[in-house]
């Protein structure tokens, strides 16, 4: 299994386990609440991207709307963004990285072009520069 996908036993660790592992008891005593987290899956990231009120995707749509440009996304593109975000292994921040890599040039170029809408499809996510040249 990939490192990020391995099941963690950290949620079962006790204070004594940390001390026996060599962490100073005084330090452990200063961290009264500990929790273990699991990596987000592509499905989790897709849900966050499409359903959270202040998602980066919605912010980008609003940014383009400010220039009179409607940004649409296909289901396949959203799935590809989520899959690439999962590979970043940085949680929901991976969405920001993937969207920024995909749309960086679009944010600078499109406002000066006479277009009113564009669609992010799977090809756009895979090769944004080529898709921008086709607009």
N, C-alpha and C positions, 0 to 999 in steps of 0.2 A: 504494500500500500504506500502511496505517496505520503511524505512526512505530514502534510497538513490534514490528511484524511485519517490518520491513526487515532484511535479512541484514546482519550486522555483519562488517566486515573487521578488527575490533580483534584478533581471535585471530591474524591474520597480521602484525600490527604488530611492528616491531623496536625496539630501544632507539634506534637512529638516527632512526627515524620520529618518536618522541616528542620527541627533541631538535630535529629540524628543524621540528616543530610549535610550538616555542617553550618547551617545558618545560625548566627548568634541569637540566643534566646531573647536578649533585649530588643533586637531588631524585630523578631517575630511578634513580640508583645506589643510593639508599636503599630502593627498591622492587624487590627482586630477582625477585619472583615476580608475574607479571601473568597474569590469565586473563579471557577474554571469556565472558559468560553470555548465554544466549538466554532470552527471555521464556517463561514456562510457558503452555501451552495449556489450554483448558478440560478436555481429556482428561487432561492431567497433573494438574490440580488435582482432578479427580474421583478419580483414582487415589490421590492423597495423602490426600484426605478419607476415602476408604473403606477404604484398605489400610494406612495407617501406624498403628503401634501406639498412639502417643499423640496421635492426631488430635484436633482441637478438637471435631469431631463426637462422637467417643467420650467426650470429657471432658464434654460437655453431656449426653449420655445418662446418664452416671454421676451428674452433678449432679441431674438429675431423679429418677433412681432413688433417690437419698438421701431424697427426699420421698415415695417410694412411687409415683412416676409413671413409666410406661414411655413413652419417646419413640420413635416410629417415623417413618421417612422413606420416601417413595415414590421410585422411580427418576427420575421427572420432576422432582421437587423437587431431588434431588441434582444433576441436570443443569443446572437453573436456577441453583442456588447456584454451581456451577462456572463457568457462563457469566458470571454477575455478578462472580464473583471475578476472572476473566480481565480484565474491563473495568476493574477496580481498578488493574491493571498494577503490583501490588506483590508479585507472587509468591504464595507460600502464605499470606502474611499477609492477602491479600485474602479468603481463606476466613473468617478471624476477623472481618473487617469485615462481611461479608455475613451470617454467622450471628448476629453481635451485633445487627445492624440488624433481622434477622428475629425473633430470640427475646428481645430485651431485655425487653419487656413480659410475655412468657410466664414468664420467670424470676421476676418479682415477683408476678404474679397467680395462677399455677396452684397453687403450694403451699397457698394458702388456699381452694382450691376442692375439692369432693368428687369428684375424678376420679382414675382410676388409670392412664389412658393417653391419649395423643393422637397424631395423625399429622400430620407436616409434609408437605403436598402442594404442588403448584405454586402453587395459589391462596394458600397461606399465605406462601410466599416473595414473591409479588407484592403481597400486601396483608395483612400480618400483623395489623394492628389489627382489620380486619374479621373475620378468622378467629378472633381471640381473643374478640371479642364474641359469636360464634356458639357458643362452648363453654359 
